[in-house]
Amino acid sequence: MPRIDANGIRIEFDTFGDSGAEPLVLVMGLGGQMLLWDESFCESLARRGHFVVRFDNRDIGLSTHFDAHGAPDLMALMTAATTGKPIELAYTLDDMADDAVALIDALGMNDAHFVGASMGGMIVQTVAIRHPARVRSLTSIMSTTGNPSLPPARPDLLGRLGGPAPVGKQANIDASVEMWKLISGPGYPFDEAAIRERSAQLYERSHHPEGQLRQLAAIMAHGNRAPSLASVRAPTLVIHGTDDPLVPVEGGKDTAAAIPGAELILIPGMGHDMPKQLHATLVDAISTHTQKAAAARGRR
């Protein structure tokens, strides 16, 4: 896969489809390598008229790691956030949003449709806030605004995300499978064999648990985006599962309420994952949304 220097870091990326088609950038969530955007999913979007770009966020996969900063003290970060004390971070979600924009700059794109899942949704929301002219449309999937009044994730899931990584390949693969089992929705069968194979592939490609902790710190420190999201004018689609235990559905509802004119699609039985049985539904929703946005741009 190719890599490019942008925003002062190395970004590993991949593309699908005709470079002259509607540009669409996929941004993955916490600790998630770009391979979590399944190839068949990307190819389906390309067949619907998109030039699809997926990439590894900073500090994960094969993009630049920030190991010199060490692992963050998440408890100290929570204390600082509640007391108003200064917070030292390796980077912020603003930096990660700027990475995505720098990537399209490096690829010669003036603007693009941005689709983000989970933390990726937070990143693309931030792109729309910080770089409104670069966003043709925005799609936020199973994400949230950072509003502290919303229901939190289940405590056991947060503990797994912020806790120490298991030791050894097999233990890490087992832990990954168990985590996906816990966050998957009840409406779709859990394919343990496929998840185990994918987890092994990701481990072998890049095992980097400290990067996930630094990304989690960036999420925790970003605060409530809801007031700033009121300024977003990009056509926005919000997709959320009704049975999401990690980012409860109220997060999706709050995102849609915060952005003027946003469309909200709630999917019964969907958890905090995108099972293959939902790919066609998601591809259709995203493509319909980008087509509407492109038509609106053409009328202006």
Contacts in CASP RR format, 6 or more apart in sequence:
PFRMAT RR
TARGET T0000
AUTHOR 0000-0000-0000
METHOD contacts of the structure
MODEL  1
MPRIDANGIRIEFDTFGDSGAEPLVLVMGLGGQMLLWDESFCESLARRGH
FVVRFDNRDIGLSTHFDAHGAPDLMALMTAATTGKPIELAYTLDDMADDA
VALIDALGMNDAHFVGASMGGMIVQTVAIRHPARVRSLTSIMSTTGNPSL
PPARPDLLGRLGGPAPVGKQANIDASVEMWKLISGPGYPFDEAAIRERSA
QLYERSHHPEGQLRQLAAIMAHGNRAPSLASVRAPTLVIHGTDDPLVPVE
GGKDTAAAIPGAELILIPGMGHDMPKQLHATLVDAISTHTQKAAAARGRR
1 12 0 8 1.000
1 13 0 8 1.000
1 14 0 8 1.000
1 62 0 8 1.000
2 12 0 8 1.000
2 13 0 8 1.000
2 14 0 8 1.000
3 10 0 8 1.000
3 11 0 8 1.000
3 12 0 8 1.000
3 13 0 8 1.000
3 62 0 8 1.000
3 63 0 8 1.000
4 10 0 8 1.000
4 11 0 8 1.000
4 13 0 8 1.000
4 103 0 8 1.000
4 106 0 8 1.000
4 107 0 8 1.000
5 11 0 8 1.000
5 106 0 8 1.000
6 99 0 8 1.000
6 102 0 8 1.000
6 103 0 8 1.000
6 105 0 8 1.000
6 106 0 8 1.000
7 95 0 8 1.000
7 98 0 8 1.000
7 99 0 8 1.000
7 101 0 8 1.000
7 102 0 8 1.000
7 103 0 8 1.000
8 64 0 8 1.000
8 102 0 8 1.000
9 58 0 8 1.000
9 63 0 8 1.000
9 64 0 8 1.000
9 99 0 8 1.000
10 63 0 8 1.000
10 64 0 8 1.000
11 55 0 8 1.000
11 56 0 8 1.000
11 58 0 8 1.000
11 63 0 8 1.000
11 64 0 8 1.000
11 99 0 8 1.000
11 102 0 8 1.000
11 103 0 8 1.000
11 106 0 8 1.000
12 34 0 8 1.000
12 55 0 8 1.000
12 56 0 8 1.000
12 61 0 8 1.000
12 62 0 8 1.000
12 63 0 8 1.000
13 34 0 8 1.000
13 53 0 8 1.000
13 54 0 8 1.000
13 55 0 8 1.000
13 56 0 8 1.000
13 103 0 8 1.000
14 34 0 8 1.000
14 42 0 8 1.000
14 53 0 8 1.000
14 54 0 8 1.000
14 55 0 8 1.000
15 51 0 8 1.000
15 52 0 8 1.000
15 53 0 8 1.000
15 54 0 8 1.000
16 39 0 8 1.000
16 42 0 8 1.000
16 43 0 8 1.000
16 45 0 8 1.000
16 46 0 8 1.000
16 50 0 8 1.000
16 51 0 8 1.000
16 52 0 8 1.000
16 54 0 8 1.000
17 46 0 8 1.000
17 49 0 8 1.000
17 50 0 8 1.000
17 51 0 8 1.000
17 52 0 8 1.000
18 46 0 8 1.000
18 49 0 8 1.000
18 51 0 8 1.000
19 51 0 8 1.000
20 51 0 8 1.000
21 46 0 8 1.000
21 49 0 8 1.000
21 50 0 8 1.000
21 51 0 8 1.000
22 49 0 8 1.000
22 50 0 8 1.000
22 51 0 8 1.000
22 113 0 8 1.000
22 136 0 8 1.000
22 290 0 8 1.000
22 294 0 8 1.000
23 50 0 8 1.000
23 51 0 8 1.000
23 53 0 8 1.000
23 104 0 8 1.000
23 109 0 8 1.000
23 111 0 8 1.000
23 112 0 8 1.000
23 113 0 8 1.000
23 136 0 8 1.000
24 45 0 8 1.000
24 50 0 8 1.000
24 51 0 8 1.000
24 52 0 8 1.000
24 53 0 8 1.000
24 112 0 8 1.000
24 113 0 8 1.000
24 114 0 8 1.000
24 115 0 8 1.000
24 286 0 8 1.000
24 290 0 8 1.000
25 53 0 8 1.000
25 54 0 8 1.000
25 55 0 8 1.000
25 100 0 8 1.000
25 103 0 8 1.000
25 104 0 8 1.000
25 112 0 8 1.000
25 113 0 8 1.000
25 114 0 8 1.000
25 115 0 8 1.000
25 124 0 8 1.000
26 34 0 8 1.000
26 37 0 8 1.000
26 42 0 8 1.000
26 52 0 8 1.000
26 53 0 8 1.000
26 54 0 8 1.000
26 55 0 8 1.000
26 115 0 8 1.000
26 116 0 8 1.000
26 117 0 8 1.000
27 55 0 8 1.000
27 57 0 8 1.000
27 100 0 8 1.000
27 114 0 8 1.000
27 115 0 8 1.000
27 116 0 8 1.000
27 117 0 8 1.000
27 120 0 8 1.000
27 121 0 8 1.000
27 123 0 8 1.000
27 124 0 8 1.000
28 34 0 8 1.000
28 36 0 8 1.000
28 37 0 8 1.000
28 54 0 8 1.000
28 56 0 8 1.000
28 57 0 8 1.000
28 116 0 8 1.000
28 117 0 8 1.000
28 118 0 8 1.000
28 119 0 8 1.000
28 120 0 8 1.000
29 36 0 8 1.000
29 57 0 8 1.000
29 116 0 8 1.000
29 117 0 8 1.000
29 118 0 8 1.000
29 119 0 8 1.000
29 120 0 8 1.000
29 121 0 8 1.000
29 123 0 8 1.000
29 215 0 8 1.000
30 118 0 8 1.000
30 119 0 8 1.000
30 161 0 8 1.000
30 212 0 8 1.000
30 215 0 8 1.000
30 216 0 8 1.000
30 219 0 8 1.000
31 57 0 8 1.000
31 60 0 8 1.000
31 119 0 8 1.000
31 211 0 8 1.000
31 212 0 8 1.000
31 215 0 8 1.000
32 57 0 8 1.000
32 60 0 8 1.000
32 61 0 8 1.000
32 202 0 8 1.000
32 212 0 8 1.000
33 56 0 8 1.000
33 60 0 8 1.000
33 61 0 8 1.000
33 202 0 8 1.000
33 205 0 8 1.000
33 206 0 8 1.000
34 54 0 8 1.000
34 55 0 8 1.000
34 56 0 8 1.000
34 61 0 8 1.000
35 198 0 8 1.000
35 201 0 8 1.000
35 202 0 8 1.000
35 205 0 8 1.000
36 117 0 8 1.000
36 198 0 8 1.000
36 202 0 8 1.000
37 54 0 8 1.000
38 274 0 8 1.000
38 276 0 8 1.000
38 279 0 8 1.000
40 276 0 8 1.000
40 279 0 8 1.000
41 274 0 8 1.000
41 279 0 8 1.000
41 282 0 8 1.000
41 283 0 8 1.000
42 52 0 8 1.000
42 54 0 8 1.000
44 279 0 8 1.000
44 280 0 8 1.000
44 283 0 8 1.000
45 52 0 8 1.000
45 283 0 8 1.000
45 286 0 8 1.000
45 287 0 8 1.000
46 52 0 8 1.000
48 283 0 8 1.000
48 287 0 8 1.000
49 287 0 8 1.000
50 113 0 8 1.000
50 287 0 8 1.000
50 290 0 8 1.000
53 103 0 8 1.000
53 104 0 8 1.000
53 107 0 8 1.000
53 112 0 8 1.000
55 63 0 8 1.000
55 100 0 8 1.000
55 103 0 8 1.000
56 62 0 8 1.000
56 63 0 8 1.000
56 206 0 8 1.000
57 63 0 8 1.000
57 96 0 8 1.000
57 99 0 8 1.000
57 119 0 8 1.000
57 120 0 8 1.000
57 123 0 8 1.000
57 215 0 8 1.000
58 64 0 8 1.000
58 66 0 8 1.000
58 91 0 8 1.000
58 95 0 8 1.000
58 96 0 8 1.000
58 99 0 8 1.000
59 65 0 8 1.000
59 66 0 8 1.000
59 90 0 8 1.000
59 91 0 8 1.000
59 208 0 8 1.000
59 211 0 8 1.000
59 212 0 8 1.000
59 214 0 8 1.000
59 215 0 8 1.000
60 206 0 8 1.000
60 208 0 8 1.000
60 211 0 8 1.000
60 212 0 8 1.000
60 215 0 8 1.000
61 205 0 8 1.000
61 206 0 8 1.000
61 208 0 8 1.000
62 205 0 8 1.000
62 206 0 8 1.000
65 208 0 8 1.000
65 211 0 8 1.000
66 90 0 8 1.000
66 91 0 8 1.000
66 211 0 8 1.000
66 214 0 8 1.000
67 210 0 8 1.000
67 211 0 8 1.000
69 90 0 8 1.000
69 214 0 8 1.000
70 90 0 8 1.000
70 210 0 8 1.000
70 214 0 8 1.000
71 210 0 8 1.000
71 213 0 8 1.000
71 214 0 8 1.000
72 89 0 8 1.000
72 90 0 8 1.000
72 213 0 8 1.000
72 214 0 8 1.000
72 216 0 8 1.000
72 217 0 8 1.000
74 162 0 8 1.000
74 213 0 8 1.000
74 216 0 8 1.000
74 217 0 8 1.000
74 220 0 8 1.000
77 87 0 8 1.000
77 217 0 8 1.000
77 220 0 8 1.000
77 221 0 8 1.000
78 220 0 8 1.000
79 85 0 8 1.000
80 86 0 8 1.000
80 87 0 8 1.000
81 87 0 8 1.000
81 220 0 8 1.000
81 221 0 8 1.000
81 223 0 8 1.000
87 221 0 8 1.000
89 214 0 8 1.000
89 217 0 8 1.000
89 218 0 8 1.000
89 221 0 8 1.000
90 214 0 8 1.000
90 217 0 8 1.000
90 218 0 8 1.000
91 214 0 8 1.000
91 218 0 8 1.000
92 218 0 8 1.000
92 221 0 8 1.000
92 222 0 8 1.000
93 119 0 8 1.000
93 122 0 8 1.000
93 123 0 8 1.000
93 126 0 8 1.000
93 218 0 8 1.000
93 219 0 8 1.000
93 222 0 8 1.000
94 126 0 8 1.000
94 130 0 8 1.000
94 222 0 8 1.000
95 218 0 8 1.000
96 123 0 8 1.000
96 126 0 8 1.000
96 215 0 8 1.000
96 218 0 8 1.000
97 123 0 8 1.000
97 124 0 8 1.000
97 126 0 8 1.000
97 127 0 8 1.000
97 129 0 8 1.000
97 130 0 8 1.000
97 131 0 8 1.000
98 130 0 8 1.000
98 131 0 8 1.000
100 114 0 8 1.000
100 123 0 8 1.000
100 124 0 8 1.000
100 127 0 8 1.000
101 127 0 8 1.000
101 130 0 8 1.000
101 131 0 8 1.000
101 134 0 8 1.000
104 110 0 8 1.000
104 111 0 8 1.000
104 112 0 8 1.000
104 134 0 8 1.000
110 134 0 8 1.000
111 133 0 8 1.000
111 134 0 8 1.000
111 135 0 8 1.000
111 136 0 8 1.000
112 134 0 8 1.000
112 135 0 8 1.000
112 136 0 8 1.000
113 135 0 8 1.000
113 136 0 8 1.000
113 137 0 8 1.000
113 138 0 8 1.000
113 139 0 8 1.000
113 290 0 8 1.000
113 293 0 8 1.000
114 124 0 8 1.000
114 127 0 8 1.000
114 128 0 8 1.000
114 135 0 8 1.000
114 137 0 8 1.000
114 138 0 8 1.000
114 139 0 8 1.000
115 124 0 8 1.000
115 139 0 8 1.000
115 141 0 8 1.000
115 286 0 8 1.000
116 123 0 8 1.000
116 124 0 8 1.000
116 139 0 8 1.000
116 140 0 8 1.000
116 141 0 8 1.000
116 143 0 8 1.000
117 141 0 8 1.000
117 142 0 8 1.000
117 143 0 8 1.000
117 274 0 8 1.000
118 141 0 8 1.000
118 142 0 8 1.000
118 143 0 8 1.000
118 246 0 8 1.000
118 247 0 8 1.000
118 272 0 8 1.000
119 143 0 8 1.000
119 215 0 8 1.000
119 219 0 8 1.000
120 143 0 8 1.000
121 140 0 8 1.000
121 141 0 8 1.000
121 143 0 8 1.000
122 143 0 8 1.000
122 144 0 8 1.000
122 146 0 8 1.000
122 219 0 8 1.000
122 222 0 8 1.000
122 225 0 8 1.000
124 135 0 8 1.000
124 138 0 8 1.000
124 139 0 8 1.000
124 140 0 8 1.000
125 138 0 8 1.000
125 140 0 8 1.000
125 143 0 8 1.000
125 145 0 8 1.000
125 225 0 8 1.000
125 229 0 8 1.000
125 232 0 8 1.000
125 255 0 8 1.000
126 222 0 8 1.000
126 225 0 8 1.000
127 134 0 8 1.000
127 135 0 8 1.000
127 138 0 8 1.000
128 135 0 8 1.000
128 138 0 8 1.000
128 229 0 8 1.000
128 232 0 8 1.000
128 234 0 8 1.000
128 236 0 8 1.000
129 225 0 8 1.000
129 228 0 8 1.000
129 229 0 8 1.000
129 231 0 8 1.000
129 232 0 8 1.000
132 231 0 8 1.000
132 232 0 8 1.000
132 233 0 8 1.000
132 234 0 8 1.000
135 234 0 8 1.000
136 234 0 8 1.000
136 235 0 8 1.000
136 290 0 8 1.000
136 293 0 8 1.000
136 294 0 8 1.000
136 297 0 8 1.000
137 234 0 8 1.000
137 235 0 8 1.000
137 236 0 8 1.000
137 237 0 8 1.000
137 289 0 8 1.000
137 290 0 8 1.000
137 293 0 8 1.000
138 232 0 8 1.000
138 234 0 8 1.000
138 235 0 8 1.000
138 236 0 8 1.000
138 237 0 8 1.000
138 259 0 8 1.000
139 236 0 8 1.000
139 237 0 8 1.000
139 238 0 8 1.000
139 239 0 8 1.000
139 285 0 8 1.000
139 286 0 8 1.000
139 289 0 8 1.000
140 236 0 8 1.000
140 237 0 8 1.000
140 238 0 8 1.000
140 239 0 8 1.000
140 252 0 8 1.000
140 255 0 8 1.000
141 238 0 8 1.000
141 239 0 8 1.000
141 240 0 8 1.000
141 274 0 8 1.000
141 282 0 8 1.000
142 239 0 8 1.000
142 240 0 8 1.000
142 241 0 8 1.000
142 244 0 8 1.000
142 246 0 8 1.000
142 247 0 8 1.000
142 252 0 8 1.000
142 270 0 8 1.000
142 271 0 8 1.000
142 272 0 8 1.000
143 238 0 8 1.000
143 240 0 8 1.000
143 247 0 8 1.000
143 251 0 8 1.000
143 252 0 8 1.000
143 255 0 8 1.000
144 150 0 8 1.000
144 247 0 8 1.000
144 250 0 8 1.000
144 251 0 8 1.000
144 252 0 8 1.000
144 254 0 8 1.000
144 255 0 8 1.000
145 224 0 8 1.000
145 225 0 8 1.000
145 226 0 8 1.000
145 229 0 8 1.000
145 251 0 8 1.000
145 252 0 8 1.000
145 254 0 8 1.000
145 255 0 8 1.000
145 258 0 8 1.000
146 222 0 8 1.000
146 223 0 8 1.000
146 224 0 8 1.000
146 225 0 8 1.000
146 226 0 8 1.000
147 224 0 8 1.000
147 225 0 8 1.000
147 226 0 8 1.000
147 251 0 8 1.000
147 254 0 8 1.000
148 223 0 8 1.000
148 224 0 8 1.000
150 248 0 8 1.000
150 250 0 8 1.000
150 251 0 8 1.000
150 254 0 8 1.000
151 248 0 8 1.000
151 250 0 8 1.000
152 158 0 8 1.000
152 248 0 8 1.000
153 245 0 8 1.000
153 246 0 8 1.000
153 247 0 8 1.000
153 248 0 8 1.000
154 245 0 8 1.000
154 246 0 8 1.000
156 182 0 8 1.000
157 179 0 8 1.000
157 182 0 8 1.000
157 183 0 8 1.000
157 245 0 8 1.000
157 246 0 8 1.000
160 175 0 8 1.000
160 179 0 8 1.000
160 182 0 8 1.000
161 212 0 8 1.000
161 216 0 8 1.000
162 212 0 8 1.000
162 213 0 8 1.000
162 216 0 8 1.000
164 209 0 8 1.000
165 172 0 8 1.000
165 175 0 8 1.000
165 209 0 8 1.000
166 172 0 8 1.000
166 174 0 8 1.000
166 175 0 8 1.000
169 200 0 8 1.000
169 203 0 8 1.000
169 204 0 8 1.000
169 207 0 8 1.000
172 199 0 8 1.000
172 203 0 8 1.000
172 207 0 8 1.000
173 196 0 8 1.000
173 199 0 8 1.000
173 200 0 8 1.000
173 203 0 8 1.000
176 195 0 8 1.000
176 199 0 8 1.000
176 202 0 8 1.000
176 203 0 8 1.000
177 192 0 8 1.000
177 195 0 8 1.000
177 196 0 8 1.000
177 199 0 8 1.000
180 190 0 8 1.000
180 195 0 8 1.000
180 199 0 8 1.000
180 273 0 8 1.000
181 190 0 8 1.000
181 192 0 8 1.000
181 195 0 8 1.000
182 245 0 8 1.000
183 244 0 8 1.000
183 245 0 8 1.000
183 246 0 8 1.000
183 271 0 8 1.000
183 272 0 8 1.000
183 273 0 8 1.000
184 190 0 8 1.000
184 271 0 8 1.000
184 272 0 8 1.000
184 273 0 8 1.000
184 275 0 8 1.000
185 241 0 8 1.000
185 243 0 8 1.000
185 244 0 8 1.000
185 269 0 8 1.000
185 270 0 8 1.000
185 271 0 8 1.000
185 272 0 8 1.000
185 273 0 8 1.000
185 275 0 8 1.000
186 243 0 8 1.000
186 269 0 8 1.000
186 271 0 8 1.000
187 243 0 8 1.000
187 268 0 8 1.000
187 269 0 8 1.000
187 270 0 8 1.000
188 269 0 8 1.000
188 270 0 8 1.000
188 275 0 8 1.000
188 277 0 8 1.000
188 278 0 8 1.000
189 275 0 8 1.000
189 277 0 8 1.000
191 275 0 8 1.000
191 276 0 8 1.000
225 258 0 8 1.000
226 254 0 8 1.000
226 258 0 8 1.000
227 258 0 8 1.000
229 255 0 8 1.000
229 258 0 8 1.000
229 259 0 8 1.000
230 258 0 8 1.000
230 259 0 8 1.000
230 260 0 8 1.000
232 259 0 8 1.000
232 260 0 8 1.000
233 260 0 8 1.000
234 293 0 8 1.000
235 289 0 8 1.000
235 292 0 8 1.000
235 293 0 8 1.000
235 296 0 8 1.000
236 256 0 8 1.000
236 259 0 8 1.000
236 261 0 8 1.000
236 262 0 8 1.000
236 263 0 8 1.000
237 262 0 8 1.000
237 263 0 8 1.000
237 265 0 8 1.000
237 285 0 8 1.000
237 286 0 8 1.000
237 289 0 8 1.000
238 252 0 8 1.000
238 255 0 8 1.000
238 256 0 8 1.000
238 259 0 8 1.000
238 262 0 8 1.000
238 263 0 8 1.000
238 264 0 8 1.000
238 265 0 8 1.000
239 265 0 8 1.000
239 267 0 8 1.000
239 282 0 8 1.000
239 285 0 8 1.000
240 247 0 8 1.000
240 249 0 8 1.000
240 251 0 8 1.000
240 252 0 8 1.000
240 253 0 8 1.000
240 264 0 8 1.000
240 265 0 8 1.000
240 266 0 8 1.000
240 267 0 8 1.000
240 270 0 8 1.000
241 249 0 8 1.000
241 266 0 8 1.000
241 267 0 8 1.000
241 268 0 8 1.000
241 269 0 8 1.000
241 270 0 8 1.000
241 271 0 8 1.000
242 249 0 8 1.000
242 266 0 8 1.000
242 267 0 8 1.000
242 268 0 8 1.000
242 269 0 8 1.000
242 270 0 8 1.000
242 271 0 8 1.000
243 249 0 8 1.000
243 268 0 8 1.000
243 269 0 8 1.000
243 270 0 8 1.000
243 271 0 8 1.000
244 270 0 8 1.000
244 271 0 8 1.000
244 272 0 8 1.000
245 271 0 8 1.000
245 272 0 8 1.000
246 271 0 8 1.000
246 272 0 8 1.000
247 272 0 8 1.000
249 266 0 8 1.000
252 264 0 8 1.000
253 264 0 8 1.000
255 262 0 8 1.000
256 262 0 8 1.000
256 263 0 8 1.000
256 264 0 8 1.000
263 289 0 8 1.000
265 285 0 8 1.000
267 278 0 8 1.000
267 281 0 8 1.000
270 278 0 8 1.000
274 282 0 8 1.000
END
